Amino acid sequence: MANKVTALLDGDEYLFKATSAVEKEIQWDDQNHVLYANRNDAWDNFQRLVARAVDETNAADTVLCFSGERPYFREVLFPDYKGGRPTRKPLCYGALRALCAEHYTVREIAALEADDVMGILATKPGKATYVICSQDKDMQTIPCSLFRGFNKEVMLLDETEADRFWLLQTLMGDATDHYPGCPGYGEKTAARWLASDTGPGLPWSWDRVVGAYEKAKLTEEDALLQARLARILRWSDWDSKKKEPILWTP
């Protein structure tokens, strides 16, 4: 009999969607505007989103993964990390976050983002079978079953595919998370650069990434910092005793 599937949901993402969707503006007069939201409507939205993900992935159980207490370890490595992100949470967000702990299994780890929590759980050795539910493209750096909600299909990513996307991210950077990558390397340029690797082993390599940074008058240390920012943690990147990341080293 096949193992039952547990859906790992990006709680930050699902909760943000559910609460932002119910915010409404009232104009009291020609000068005063008020933003309000109904908590019951937001909670109904959230439950529908979770139920839909469970149904579309045929999951038997769910775990909501949330970002833990800041600063995130990437912010310590690179203070400008996420510097461009808006900081306001939608109305009702805090109240619903508390409700989640009452009605669902919730996991969070201090200094880690929800992405990392999902990555660690999904790659933990054992018999459990997981599917990550998140629209964040960064989750393609994890060898896993990934449901992004597009076309209602689950992507199956092996370690080779996940490593390739991670190295692409290392070159491309991420404007959303506010880390720059290698100057001059967008998605197409980065893909061509990695694919043209003629060295032994895989058709992409760390040496190839370093070569791009050196070509841009940067160093391997610059490349390593970007790689650590781009790498969503896997079980092998997590010290479960010390409760801290094991920073990737070539």
N, C-alpha and C positions, 0 to 999 in steps of 0.2 A: 504494500500500500504506500502511495506517495505521501511524503511529509506534508502536513498542513502548512499553508503559507501564512506568514505574519506580515502584514503591511506596516512598513515604517513610514509614517507621514511627517512631512516637514510642518511641524505645528506652527512655526512662525508664519509660514506662507499661507496655510489654510486659515489661520485665525485673522490674519491681515485682510485676506479676501472677504471673509464673512463679515467682519466689522466695518470695513470701508464701504461695503455695498449698501449699508443701511444708513449711512450718514446723510442727513438732509439739511438744507439751508432754509431758514425762514427770514424774510425781510419784514421787520416790525414797522419800519417807517422809511423815509427817504435816506436815513443815515445808518440805521442799526440793523445788523444782520446777526442771526444766531444759528449756530450749527448744533444739531441734536441727533440722537440715535436711540432706537428702542432696543433694549437688551434682549428681550424675548425674540424679536425678529432676527437679531444677530446670532443668537444661539441656535435658532431653527436653521438659519443659513449654514452655520458651521456643521451641524449634525448632518444636513443634507450633503454637504461636500465630502464629509468623511464616509458616509454611507455609499455615495457614488463611487468613491475610490475603492472601497472594499468590494463592492459588487463587480466593478470592471476588472479587478485583479483576482477575483475568486479567493480572497483572503478569508481565513478563519478567525484571525485575531488581528488586533491593531496595537501599535505603540506610537504615541505622539512624541516626537522629538523636538525639544525646544532649545534655543540658545541659552547658555548658562550666564552666570554673573560676569560682567566685564571688569577689567579689560580682557578682550580675546587675546590669545597668544600671538596672533598675527599683528595685532595693534602694538604689542611689545616689540616685535621684530621690525615693524615698519609703521611709525606713528601716523602716517597719512592714510593707512588702510581704512577703507570705507569713509574717507573724509568727505566725499561728495554725497553721501546718503542723507535723505531727510530724516530728522530725528523724531518727529511727532508720530505717536501711535494713534490709530483711529479711536474714536469714542467707543467705550465698552470693552476695549481690548483687555485691560487689566482685570475687569470683572469676569470675562469669559476665560481668561487664563486660569483663574482660580477654580472655575467650574470644571475645566478640563481635568484637573487633578482629582476631582470628586467622581467623575464619570468614566474616565479612561485611564489606561496605563500610560504614564508619562515618564520620559527620561530626559534629563538634562545634566550637563557636567560643567562645572565652573571653568571659565576661560575658553570654552569650546562653543562653536556655533552649531546650530541644528544640523548643518551639513556633515560636520565631523561626527556627531553622535550617530547619525544614520550610517555613515561610512564605517565606523568602528563596529557597530552591531551587525551590519550586513556581511562583513568579512571575518567575523569571529569564528574560529574553527568550531565545528560541532555539527550536530544533525539538524539544527533548526534551518528552515528555509524562509528567506526574507525577500520581499520586493520593496524597493524604495519608491515612494510616491512624492515626486517633486518636479516642478517645471524648470528648476534651476539647471542650466546646461552644465554647471560645474560637476554635477553628480555623474557625468559621463567619464570622470577621472577615476571612478570606483568600479572594480570588476564586480558586477552585480546584475540582478534583474531590476530594471528601471522602468517605472511607469511615469511618463511626463504628461499624460492626458491628451496627447495629440494622436488622432486616429484610433484612440482606445487600444493601443498596442503596447505590449511590454517588450522593451529592448533587452536583449541578453548580451552583456558586455563581458568579454574575457579579459584577462590581465593585459594581454598585448594591446587590445583596443583601448583599454583604460589608460595605459601608459602613454600611448600615442596621443590621446586627447590631452593628457596632462602636460606633455612636452609642447604641444601646440599652444596651450594656455600660457606656458612659461615664456614662449616667444611673443604671443599676442598681447599678453596682459589682459586686464579686465577693467574697463572704464566704470562699470557699476561698483566694483569693489575698490576702485581707485588705486590699483597698482599698475605700473606702466608697461611691463614687459620690455622687449627689445625695440629700440627706436627703428621705425621703418618696416616693422613686420606685422601686417594685418593677417587675416585668416588665410587668404590665398597665397600670399608670399611665404608665410610660415609653413604651410602645407607643402609648397614646392620645395622649399629649402630642406625640409626633413626627408621628403620623398627622394631627393637627389643624392642622398647619402649612399656612397658606394663602398663603405667599409664593411668589415665582417659582421656577422650577426644580423640583427634586425635592420630593416630599411630605415631606421631612425635611431639616434643614439644621443647620449649625453654629450659626447664629444662634438657632435654636430650642433647642438644647442650652444655649447661654449664657443664654437667657431663663429656663430652668428653674433654673439655678444662682442667677441674680440674684433670682428669686422666692423662693428659699430663703435670701436674705440673704448669698449668697456672690458670688464674682467670676469674671470670665472666666479669670483665672489659676488659680483652683481647678478650673474646668472643663477647662482645658488639661492640668493635671497628671493628672487622671483619664483624659482621652483618651489621653495618652501611656502610661499604665499599661495601659489596655484594648487598645491597638492592638498586635496581633501583627505583627512586622516583615514587610514585603514587600521585594522587590528594590529598589524605589524608596526604601526607608527605610534602605538599607544602603550605607555608603561602603566599597567593596571595596578601595580603596587604603589608607585609614587603618585599616581593620578596626574600624569603630565605627558605632553607629547614627546615622542622621540623624533627630533628633527631629521629630515631626510639628508643623507650624506652619500655622495657618489661612491 
